[in-house]
């Protein structure tokens, strides 16, 4: 069990670092795009696409980090009205429901990504 905790912490730290890097890339590239477009009159044609991909990666990796840390927004008004043992079962139910939803999404996303129309798709600017 200790090995899994160490591996989990390493993956979590890597995800946090990757999220920070994507935020930094987004800030730098959008700032550079503004400077080049409005002051130098020569826009960077691939900047918008890189910023968009950075935003997507930042969102999903950051959501995974937030989920693991228990920092995602939640509505627990109903759950806190119950006694502690019932709250525990609600938390278990939420974890099971989340796992089922994530499994469903994983299955269908793999199916979607495996389609030839998706696998042969290229990024226009990058």
matplotlib code that plots the C-alpha trace (Angstrom):
import matplotlib.pyplot as plt

x = [0.0, 2.9, 4.2, 0.8, 0.8, 4.3, 3.3, 0.1, 2.0, 4.5, 1.7, -0.1, 3.0, 3.6, 0.0, 0.3, 3.6, 2.1, -0.9, 1.4, 3.4, 0.2, -0.9, 2.5, 2.5, -1.0, 0.0, 3.2, 1.8, -1.3, 0.8, 3.2, 0.3, -1.1, 2.3, 3.0, -0.5, -1.1, 2.4, 4.5, 1.6, 2.6, 0.4, 1.6, -0.6, -0.3, -0.7, -4.4, -4.4, -1.6, -3.4, -6.6, -4.9, -3.1, -6.5, -8.0, -5.1, -5.0, -8.7, -8.7, -5.5, -6.4, -9.7, -8.0, -5.7, -8.7, -10.7, -7.8, -7.3, -11.1, -11.1, -13.8, -17.0, -19.8, -23.3, -23.4, -26.3, -28.4, -25.6, -24.6, -28.2, -27.7, -25.8, -22.1, -22.7, -25.2, -22.8, -20.2, -22.6, -23.5, -19.8, -19.4, -22.5, -20.9, -17.6, -19.4, -21.5, -18.4, -16.6, -19.5, -19.7, -15.9, -15.9, -18.8, -16.9, -13.7, -15.3, -17.0, -14.1, -11.8, -14.4, -14.7, -10.9, -10.4, -12.6, -10.6, -12.1, -10.5, -7.2, -6.3, -7.2, -4.3, -4.0, -4.3, -1.6, 0.5]
y = [0.0, 2.3, 1.9, 2.9, 6.0, 7.0, 6.4, 8.3, 11.3, 11.2, 11.2, 13.9, 16.1, 15.6, 16.5, 19.7, 20.6, 19.9, 22.1, 24.9, 24.6, 24.7, 27.9, 29.5, 28.5, 30.0, 33.3, 33.6, 32.8, 34.9, 37.9, 37.4, 37.1, 40.5, 42.1, 40.8, 41.5, 45.0, 46.4, 44.6, 44.2, 40.5, 38.0, 34.5, 32.2, 29.2, 31.0, 30.8, 27.0, 26.4, 28.5, 26.5, 23.2, 24.4, 25.5, 22.0, 20.2, 22.6, 22.1, 18.3, 17.7, 20.4, 18.8, 15.5, 17.2, 19.0, 15.7, 13.9, 16.8, 17.0, 20.6, 20.5, 22.5, 20.4, 20.9, 19.2, 21.0, 17.8, 15.5, 17.6, 17.5, 13.8, 12.2, 11.2, 7.5, 8.4, 11.0, 8.3, 6.2, 9.2, 9.7, 6.1, 6.4, 9.5, 7.7, 4.7, 7.0, 9.0, 5.8, 4.5, 7.8, 7.9, 4.3, 5.1, 8.2, 6.3, 3.5, 5.8, 8.3, 5.4, 4.3, 7.8, 8.4, 5.1, 6.3, 6.8, 10.3, 11.3, 9.4, 10.9, 14.5, 17.0, 20.3, 23.1, 25.4, 23.2]
z = [0.0, 0.7, -2.9, -4.3, -2.1, -3.3, -6.9, -6.4, -4.9, -7.8, -10.4, -8.5, -8.3, -12.1, -12.9, -10.8, -12.5, -15.9, -15.1, -14.0, -17.2, -19.4, -17.6, -18.1, -21.8, -22.2, -20.5, -22.5, -25.8, -25.5, -24.3, -27.2, -29.6, -28.4, -28.7, -32.1, -33.5, -32.2, -31.8, -34.5, -37.0, -37.5, -35.8, -34.8, -36.8, -34.4, -31.1, -30.8, -31.4, -28.9, -26.3, -27.0, -26.6, -23.4, -22.0, -22.7, -21.1, -18.1, -17.6, -17.6, -15.7, -13.2, -12.7, -11.9, -9.4, -7.8, -7.6, -5.9, -3.4, -2.8, -3.8, -6.5, -5.9, -4.4, -3.0, 0.4, 2.0, 2.0, 3.0, 6.0, 7.3, 8.0, 10.9, 10.3, 9.5, 6.8, 5.4, 5.0, 2.9, 0.8, 0.1, -0.9, -3.2, -4.8, -5.4, -6.9, -9.1, -10.2, -11.0, -13.1, -15.0, -15.6, -16.8, -19.2, -20.4, -20.8, -22.8, -25.2, -25.5, -26.5, -29.0, -30.4, -30.6, -32.4, -35.3, -38.6, -39.0, -35.6, -35.9, -39.2, -38.2, -38.1, -36.4, -39.0, -37.5, -35.3]

ax = plt.figure().add_subplot(projection="3d")
ax.plot(x, y, z, "-o")
ax.set_aspect("equal")
plt.show()
